[in-house]
Amino acid sequence: MGVTQSERTLSNFLAYLDGLRARGDVHFDEKVQAWHVLGYHDTQQVQTDPVTFSSEVAPLAPKQEDFDLSNKGNFLRTDDPEHRRLRGMVSKAFTPKMIADLEPRIVEMTTQLLDAADAGGDQWDFIAELGYPLPFMVMTELLGIPDTDRAFLRKLSDTFVEVQSYEPDGSLDDQGESAVNNVAPLLRELNQYLLEILRARRKNPGDDLAGRLMAVEVDGVRLDEEEALGFLNLLVAGHHTTTAALGNTVLALDENPHVWDQLRADPALIPAAIEESVRFRPPFPRSARRVTKDTEIGGQKIPAGAIVLVWLTTANRDDRVFADPGRFDILRKPNPHLAFGKGIHHCLGAPLARLETKIAMRLMLERYSDIRVRDDVPVNLRNPWTMIGVNKLPIEVRRY
């Protein structure tokens, strides 16, 4: 597997986290102006106590109307009771049944993408041919985005993610200001486009997710377009997370080729392999919370108003919870990873990401007798301080 510079980038990231842990599971970072929380149980404490650890971290960035509009319905960045209201209403539209009913269509999409990749030969880029287009196609079809608009939305979504880049030692205030300056024009365009979709569905709901969001009613109250917009923005950005999970899974299996054989022998192990993959390389390396009152984490006194950064990457590799955490083990039981969060902010889109990844892995295993990452072309990883994932993953396959 030719990972060269990309491997060093990820290795540097993991070495950086080891350096943080050497300073203590909970400690203040003068450069970042935040508290690092690195252990599993401390991270779980933060994630499951939304009263003390608020998700409303918008003060990290300057006030800006496009961000304010996008955040109005973004329940990941709100606290109860508003969080409960918004998430409850969205959950009535984005239901487990709706996700389960997508399976035949996702199988069809995956098959079409694999057919197209195979038509070009036995060497292709997993991300370009399947890892990226599958979640993007599912997302746009789910929202009822017209085919004619998908190239526009893809460019906007990709640029939106690309310009958000975090570095290890920059202050959160500076990085928040930089993100606002880089993202605001793109977010304005994205907001305007999605609001047009929602307003059209208000008049003619239809059966796509945008229409269902506009039709949801609880106690005689409906979501307004701006509240629904926050969730649509989460979905548009969220397809990149699934791309990361797909690429990370293929990469981990290539690093542990015996697992391909395990999965071929027993496809029922595919879900366990996915869970181990997101433990091993969680797409989101960390999340932030704002402390609402003086408190204590891991024996450290944290003042009200402080920002804490909980590192999912290190929590998922805490050897007090996971035996031999640096080993990729699909038979690991239990596997209580925190990749999708914990508590009231557990990722609402996790079941869809799991379904897409499961289908992709199953169909590849059924189609190919051999799948390997090429040795002669470097893998290109994303900036792991922002998202742990793969930009390019050149593979070679052999059909049965």
C-alpha positions as CSV (number, residue, x, y, z in Angstrom):
1,M,0.0,0.0,0.0
2,G,1.6,3.3,-1.1
3,V,0.7,5.8,1.6
4,T,4.1,7.7,1.9
5,Q,3.3,11.3,2.8
6,S,-0.3,10.6,3.7
7,E,0.8,7.9,6.2
8,R,3.2,10.4,7.8
9,T,0.4,13.0,8.1
10,L,-1.8,10.5,10.0
11,S,1.1,9.3,12.0
12,N,2.0,12.9,12.9
13,F,-1.6,13.4,14.0
14,L,-1.6,10.3,16.2
15,A,1.8,11.3,17.6
16,Y,0.4,14.8,18.4
17,L,-2.5,13.1,20.3
18,D,0.0,10.9,22.2
19,G,1.8,14.1,23.2
20,L,-1.4,15.6,24.5
21,R,-2.2,12.6,26.6
22,A,1.4,12.7,28.0
23,R,0.4,16.1,29.5
24,G,-2.7,14.6,31.2
25,D,-6.1,13.3,30.2
26,V,-7.5,16.8,31.0
27,H,-5.4,19.9,30.6
28,F,-5.5,23.5,29.5
29,D,-3.8,24.5,26.2
30,E,-2.6,28.1,26.2
31,K,-2.2,28.2,22.4
32,V,-5.6,26.9,21.7
33,Q,-7.2,28.6,24.7
34,A,-9.3,25.5,25.5
35,W,-9.2,22.4,27.7
36,H,-8.3,19.1,26.0
37,V,-10.3,16.1,27.2
38,L,-8.7,12.9,26.0
39,G,-9.9,9.9,28.1
40,Y,-12.9,7.8,27.3
41,H,-14.8,8.2,30.6
42,D,-14.1,12.0,30.7
43,T,-15.3,12.3,27.1
44,Q,-18.4,10.4,28.0
45,Q,-19.0,12.6,31.0
46,V,-19.0,15.7,28.7
47,Q,-21.2,14.2,26.0
48,T,-23.8,13.0,28.4
49,D,-24.2,16.1,30.6
50,P,-25.6,18.8,28.2
51,V,-26.6,21.0,31.1
52,T,-23.0,21.6,32.2
53,F,-21.5,21.2,28.8
54,S,-23.4,23.3,26.2
55,S,-23.4,22.6,22.5
56,E,-24.0,26.3,21.8
57,V,-20.5,27.2,20.8
58,A,-21.4,29.8,18.3
59,P,-19.5,32.5,20.4
60,L,-16.3,30.9,19.1
61,A,-16.9,32.7,15.9
62,P,-17.9,36.3,15.2
63,K,-21.6,37.0,14.7
64,Q,-22.5,36.6,11.0
65,E,-25.9,36.6,9.5
66,D,-25.4,33.6,7.2
67,F,-24.1,31.5,10.1
68,D,-26.9,32.7,12.3
69,L,-29.4,31.7,9.7
70,S,-27.9,28.2,9.2
71,N,-27.6,27.6,12.9
72,K,-31.3,28.5,13.7
73,G,-32.4,24.9,13.1
74,N,-29.0,23.2,13.7
75,F,-29.9,21.1,16.7
76,L,-26.3,19.9,17.0
77,R,-25.5,23.4,18.2
78,T,-28.5,24.0,20.4
79,D,-29.4,22.9,24.0
80,D,-32.7,21.7,25.5
81,P,-35.5,22.5,25.4
82,E,-35.0,23.9,21.8
83,H,-32.8,21.0,20.9
84,R,-35.5,18.5,22.0
85,R,-38.2,20.4,20.0
86,L,-36.2,20.6,16.8
87,R,-34.8,17.1,16.9
88,G,-38.2,15.7,17.8
89,M,-39.8,17.3,14.8
90,V,-37.1,16.3,12.4
91,S,-37.2,12.8,13.7
92,K,-40.9,12.5,12.7
93,A,-39.8,13.1,9.1
94,F,-36.4,11.4,9.1
95,T,-37.6,8.1,10.5
96,P,-35.9,4.7,10.9
97,K,-38.5,3.3,8.5
98,M,-37.7,5.9,5.9
99,I,-34.0,5.0,6.2
100,A,-34.7,1.2,6.0
101,D,-36.9,1.8,2.9
102,L,-33.9,3.3,1.1
103,E,-32.1,0.0,1.1
104,P,-33.2,-1.3,-2.4
105,R,-32.5,2.0,-4.0
106,I,-29.0,2.2,-2.3
107,V,-28.3,-1.3,-3.6
108,E,-29.3,-0.1,-7.1
109,M,-27.1,3.0,-6.9
110,T,-24.1,1.0,-5.6
111,T,-24.5,-1.6,-8.4
112,Q,-24.6,1.1,-11.0
113,L,-21.5,2.8,-9.6
114,L,-19.5,-0.5,-9.4
115,D,-20.5,-1.3,-13.0
116,A,-19.3,2.1,-14.2
117,A,-16.0,1.7,-12.2
118,D,-15.4,-1.8,-13.6
119,A,-16.0,-0.6,-17.2
120,G,-12.8,1.4,-16.8
121,G,-10.7,-1.6,-15.8
122,D,-9.6,-3.3,-12.7
123,Q,-7.8,-0.2,-11.2
124,W,-9.8,2.7,-10.0
125,D,-10.1,5.4,-7.3
126,F,-12.5,4.1,-4.6
127,I,-13.4,7.6,-3.5
128,A,-14.0,9.0,-6.9
129,E,-16.0,6.0,-8.2
130,L,-17.9,4.9,-5.1
131,G,-16.9,6.4,-1.8
132,Y,-17.9,10.0,-2.7
133,P,-20.8,9.6,-5.3
134,L,-22.8,7.0,-3.3
135,P,-23.5,9.2,-0.2
136,F,-23.9,12.3,-2.4
137,M,-26.5,10.5,-4.6
138,V,-28.4,9.2,-1.6
139,M,-28.4,12.7,0.0
140,T,-29.6,14.5,-3.2
141,E,-32.3,11.9,-4.0
142,L,-33.4,12.0,-0.3
143,L,-33.9,15.7,-0.5
144,G,-35.4,15.7,-4.0
145,I,-32.6,17.8,-5.6
146,P,-33.2,17.9,-9.3
147,D,-30.6,16.2,-11.5
148,T,-29.8,19.5,-13.2
149,D,-28.8,21.1,-9.8
150,R,-26.6,18.3,-8.5
151,A,-23.3,19.5,-10.1
152,F,-23.9,22.9,-8.6
153,L,-24.6,21.5,-5.2
154,R,-21.6,19.2,-5.3
155,K,-19.3,22.0,-6.1
156,L,-20.7,24.2,-3.4
157,S,-20.7,21.4,-0.8
158,D,-17.1,20.4,-1.6
159,T,-15.8,23.9,-1.5
160,F,-17.7,24.5,1.8
161,V,-15.9,21.6,3.4
162,E,-12.5,22.3,1.8
163,V,-12.2,25.8,3.1
164,Q,-12.8,24.7,6.7
165,S,-9.4,23.5,7.9
166,Y,-8.2,23.3,11.5
167,E,-4.6,23.2,12.7
168,P,-3.3,21.8,16.0
169,D,-2.0,24.9,17.7
170,G,-4.1,27.8,16.4
171,S,-6.4,29.6,18.9
172,L,-10.1,28.7,18.5
173,D,-11.0,32.4,18.2
174,D,-8.6,32.9,15.3
175,Q,-9.7,29.7,13.5
176,G,-13.4,30.6,14.1
177,E,-12.9,34.0,12.5
178,S,-11.0,32.5,9.6
179,A,-13.8,30.0,9.1
180,V,-16.4,32.7,9.0
181,N,-14.5,34.7,6.4
182,N,-13.9,31.7,4.2
183,V,-17.3,30.0,4.5
184,A,-19.8,32.9,4.7
185,P,-20.1,33.5,0.9
186,L,-20.5,29.8,0.2
187,L,-23.0,29.4,3.1
188,R,-25.0,32.3,1.8
189,E,-25.4,30.7,-1.6
190,L,-26.2,27.3,-0.1
191,N,-28.7,28.8,2.3
192,Q,-30.5,30.6,-0.5
193,Y,-30.6,27.4,-2.7
194,L,-32.0,25.2,0.1
195,L,-34.5,27.8,1.2
196,E,-35.9,27.8,-2.3
197,I,-36.3,24.0,-2.2
198,L,-38.1,24.3,1.2
199,R,-40.4,27.1,0.1
200,A,-41.4,25.0,-3.0
201,R,-42.1,22.0,-0.8
202,R,-44.2,24.2,1.5
203,K,-46.5,24.8,-1.4
204,N,-46.3,21.3,-2.9
205,P,-44.9,18.9,-0.2
206,G,-44.3,15.7,-2.2
207,D,-42.8,12.6,-0.6
208,D,-39.1,13.6,-0.3
209,L,-37.4,14.5,3.0
210,A,-37.7,18.2,2.3
211,G,-41.4,17.9,1.7
212,R,-41.8,15.7,4.8
213,L,-40.0,18.3,6.9
214,M,-42.4,21.0,5.8
215,A,-45.4,18.8,6.5
216,V,-44.4,17.7,10.0
217,E,-46.7,19.0,12.7
218,V,-46.4,18.7,16.5
219,D,-49.2,20.2,18.7
220,G,-50.3,22.3,15.8
221,V,-46.9,23.8,15.2
222,R,-44.7,23.2,12.1
223,L,-41.1,23.9,11.3
224,D,-40.5,27.1,9.5
225,E,-38.2,27.1,6.5
226,E,-35.3,28.5,8.4
227,E,-35.6,25.9,11.1
228,A,-35.7,23.1,8.5
229,L,-32.7,24.7,6.7
230,G,-30.4,23.9,9.6
231,F,-31.1,20.2,9.2
232,L,-30.7,20.3,5.5
233,N,-27.3,21.9,5.9
234,L,-26.4,19.0,8.3
235,L,-27.4,16.5,5.6
236,V,-25.5,18.3,2.8
237,A,-22.3,18.4,4.9
238,G,-23.0,14.9,6.4
239,H,-22.4,13.0,3.2
240,H,-18.7,13.8,3.5
241,T,-18.7,12.0,6.8
242,T,-20.1,8.8,5.1
243,T,-17.4,9.2,2.4
244,A,-14.8,9.3,5.2
245,A,-16.3,6.2,6.9
246,L,-16.3,4.3,3.6
247,G,-12.7,5.2,2.7
248,N,-11.5,4.5,6.2
249,T,-13.1,1.1,6.2
250,V,-11.5,0.0,2.9
251,L,-8.1,1.4,4.2
252,A,-8.4,-0.5,7.5
253,L,-9.3,-3.8,5.7
254,D,-6.4,-3.3,3.3
255,E,-4.1,-2.9,6.3
256,N,-5.6,-6.1,7.8
257,P,-6.2,-8.3,4.7
258,H,-7.3,-11.3,6.7
259,V,-10.4,-9.4,7.6
260,W,-11.5,-9.4,3.9
261,D,-11.4,-13.2,4.2
262,Q,-13.4,-13.2,7.5
263,L,-16.1,-11.1,5.8
264,R,-16.3,-13.2,2.7
265,A,-16.7,-16.3,4.9
266,D,-19.3,-14.6,7.1
267,P,-20.9,-11.4,5.7
268,A,-22.9,-11.1,8.9
269,L,-19.7,-9.7,10.4
270,I,-19.8,-6.6,8.1
271,P,-21.7,-4.4,10.6
272,A,-19.1,-5.3,13.3
273,A,-16.3,-4.4,10.8
274,I,-17.9,-1.0,10.3
275,E,-18.2,-0.3,14.0
276,E,-14.5,-1.2,14.5
277,S,-13.6,1.0,11.5
278,V,-15.3,4.1,13.0
279,R,-13.7,3.3,16.4
280,F,-10.3,3.0,14.8
281,R,-10.6,6.1,12.6
282,P,-13.6,8.2,13.6
283,P,-14.4,10.7,10.8
284,F,-14.7,13.6,13.3
285,P,-11.6,13.7,15.5
286,R,-13.0,15.9,18.2
287,S,-16.0,18.0,19.2
288,A,-16.3,21.2,21.3
289,R,-18.5,22.2,24.3
290,R,-18.9,25.3,26.3
291,V,-18.9,25.0,30.1
292,T,-21.9,26.6,31.7
293,K,-20.9,26.5,35.3
294,D,-17.8,25.7,37.4
295,T,-17.2,22.0,37.2
296,E,-14.6,19.2,37.4
297,I,-13.4,16.8,34.8
298,G,-10.8,14.1,35.6
299,G,-9.8,15.9,38.8
300,Q,-9.3,19.2,37.0
301,K,-11.3,22.2,38.0
302,I,-12.9,23.8,34.8
303,P,-14.3,27.4,35.1
304,A,-17.7,28.5,33.7
305,G,-17.3,29.9,30.2
306,A,-14.3,27.6,29.3
307,I,-14.3,25.7,26.0
308,V,-13.5,21.9,26.2
309,L,-12.4,19.9,23.2
310,V,-13.3,16.2,23.6
311,W,-11.1,14.0,21.4
312,L,-13.1,11.1,20.0
313,T,-9.9,9.7,18.5
314,T,-8.2,9.2,21.8
315,A,-11.4,8.2,23.7
316,N,-11.8,5.4,21.1
317,R,-8.2,4.3,21.8
318,D,-8.3,4.4,25.6
319,D,-6.6,1.2,26.7
320,R,-8.6,1.3,30.0
321,V,-11.7,0.6,27.9
322,F,-10.4,-1.1,24.7
323,A,-7.9,-3.9,24.9
324,D,-5.0,-3.4,22.6
325,P,-6.7,-0.3,21.1
326,G,-4.2,0.1,18.2
327,R,-5.2,-3.2,16.8
328,F,-8.1,-3.4,14.3
329,D,-10.3,-6.2,15.6
330,I,-13.8,-6.7,14.1
331,L,-14.5,-9.3,16.8
332,R,-14.0,-6.7,19.6
333,K,-16.8,-7.1,22.2
334,P,-18.0,-4.9,23.6
335,N,-17.2,-2.0,21.3
336,P,-18.7,1.1,23.0
337,H,-17.0,3.6,20.7
338,L,-18.0,7.3,20.7
339,A,-17.5,8.0,17.0
340,F,-21.2,8.9,16.6
341,G,-21.4,10.8,19.9
342,K,-23.3,9.9,23.0
343,G,-26.3,11.3,24.8
344,I,-28.8,13.7,23.3
345,H,-26.5,14.7,20.5
346,H,-25.9,11.2,19.2
347,C,-25.7,11.4,15.4
348,L,-29.2,11.2,13.8
349,G,-27.7,10.3,10.5
350,A,-25.6,7.3,11.9
351,P,-28.1,4.7,10.8
352,L,-28.0,6.0,7.2
353,A,-24.2,6.1,7.2
354,R,-24.1,2.5,8.5
355,L,-26.6,1.3,5.9
356,E,-24.7,2.8,3.0
357,T,-21.4,1.4,4.2
358,K,-22.8,-2.0,4.8
359,I,-24.3,-2.2,1.4
360,A,-21.1,-1.0,-0.3
361,M,-19.0,-3.5,1.5
362,R,-21.4,-6.4,0.9
363,L,-21.7,-5.7,-2.8
364,M,-17.9,-5.4,-3.2
365,L,-17.3,-8.7,-1.4
366,E,-19.9,-10.4,-3.6
367,R,-18.4,-9.0,-6.7
368,Y,-14.6,-9.2,-6.1
369,S,-12.4,-12.1,-5.1
370,D,-9.6,-9.6,-4.3
371,I,-9.6,-5.9,-3.3
372,R,-6.3,-4.2,-2.5
373,V,-5.0,-0.6,-2.2
374,R,-2.3,-0.1,-4.9
375,D,1.3,0.1,-3.9
376,D,2.4,2.3,-6.8
377,V,0.1,5.2,-6.3
378,P,0.1,7.2,-3.0
379,V,-3.1,7.4,-0.9
380,N,-4.1,11.0,-0.2
381,L,-5.6,11.6,3.2
382,R,-7.5,14.6,4.4
383,N,-6.2,17.0,7.1
384,P,-6.9,14.7,10.1
385,W,-7.2,17.7,12.5
386,T,-10.4,18.6,10.6
387,M,-11.7,15.2,9.4
388,I,-10.1,11.7,9.4
389,G,-10.8,10.5,5.9
390,V,-9.4,9.8,2.4
391,N,-9.3,12.1,-0.6
392,K,-8.0,9.5,-3.0
393,L,-7.8,5.8,-2.5
394,P,-6.5,3.9,-5.6
395,I,-7.5,0.3,-5.5
396,E,-7.1,-2.8,-7.7
397,V,-9.9,-5.4,-7.9
398,R,-10.3,-8.9,-9.3
399,R,-13.8,-10.1,-10.2
400,Y,-14.9,-13.6,-9.5
